[in-house]
Amino acid sequence: MTAVPVVLDASDISRALTRIAHEIVERNKGCANVVLLGIPTRGVPLAKRIAQRLQDIDGTQVPSGSIDITMYRDDLRLKPARALSITEVPVEGVDDKLVILVDDVLFSGRTIRAAMDAVSDLGRPQAIQLATLVDRGHRELPIRADYVGKNLPTAFDEAVHVHLSELDGEDSVVLGRDRS
Amino acid sequence: MKAHLLSTADLDREGALQILDTAQELARVADMPIKKMPTLRGRTVVNLFFEDSTRTRISFEAAAKRLSADVINFAAKGSSVSKGESLKDTALTLAAMGADAVVIRHSMSGAPHQLAHADWMDAHVINAGDGTHEHPTQALLDAFTLRNHLADHISAPKQGSVGLDGLHVAIVGDVLHSRVARSNVHLLNTLGAKVTVVAPPTLMPLHNDGWPCEVSYDLDAVLPQVDAVMMLRVQRERMEGGFFPSEREYSQRYGLDERRAALLPDHAVVMHPGPMNRGLEIASRVADSDRSLIIDQVRNGVSVRMAVLYLLLGGNESALSEVNA
């Protein structure tokens, strides 16, 4: 058995999130109007971490929440009905806000398509942007991320596992075989 | 094998909590500016109602529409059924029209079971009340309402979702004719609550030995001990007289008036599946009081029915399975 290749360790992840936060502030000239929405499961703690960094940089308290996209998936009929995750939209809502979706891995883009549909049912944001920790390629829809922690070229059948201390006890991104 | 929701006795704790947890998430749809999700787009839900109903039918219709399903309402009155069509022929017709789920209410106990298992059609069957047998979605929305309102009085399990552990619920009134009572006794027990049914001896089922509950004939003695009291409608349409001497006497002994409501602990809540006979089983002042959850029950009904429809129809196979199937 070979050792699993660690793509990002804890300090890599931390630096990537800090850079993403700086890019958000730079591109939007501050973050006064920003609302972060994490996509369950691992997008949610990532959104919280980015919100914390934005506060450190800009001094603004940026609201962060979660948005479950299960009911909007296009592959619902291919699998058994699954349990729903929690949606917690900040009290500020999304109307006229700059909504930044946060996910751990960007792959086919179908999750993001579903998330955009879910957001439009909540209101009409000024704009929607996308931040992802890892972009592994293989897009099946015309979607790209605005903020990327690491571009990671992968084979289609590889699996990218993101571990976060809030849920998994440690921060790391590892590459595995057998996409599940 | 198609999954159905025919009886709360078929639900294990895990399955019941899955419905309640899903309903909890779907409840927020009611607060969204666009109260609709695309989840069941292209699916057809038939409301097949052989018995009068307002809130249950509307509630199922709202639930299906919020999930973008197409809804066909079929009321037996003024339909081919009044010309003598059998349940089988109605089922074959619905199957030919491509129904994905049939929500059925029927005055005969067991009609939904027949529809589900007779191999007439290939659709999920949801029991919306059959005779004096069961009304599972009503019990589920009652459990959902209790769980939300009495959260401080429920003992949380070591792991998994919160049920109704530690609650004591009284179900009072026309237990004999009540499908709501039967569904609730099973479900409340599955979720860990203690149940006491209270009724005049003539309205207590004779063969309730198998029911996981206690039995009492004295409402005043039970009320101070409970966290919730569910009043049942006196079902005049199923009675041919002789169950109690007069409505006045029934109301005096088993009606929930203000004096009785004052016997309840401060936190206790009052529920009623509707429609109410105000002044008979429940006094207006109690039905409209702060401890009454009757309107919350109606609101929660839509979320719970959305959850049932989603779990039955949402995937390529149902997340709900019949325990005793």
Interface residues (C-beta under 8 A of the other chain):
Chain A: D68 M71 Y72 L76 R77 L78 K79 P80 A81 R82 A83 L84 S85 I86 T87 D117 S120 D121 L122 G123
Chain B: Q18 D21 T22 E25 L26 R28 M32 P33 I34 K36 M37 P38 T39 L67 Y310 L311 L312 L313 G314 G315 N316 E317 S318 A319
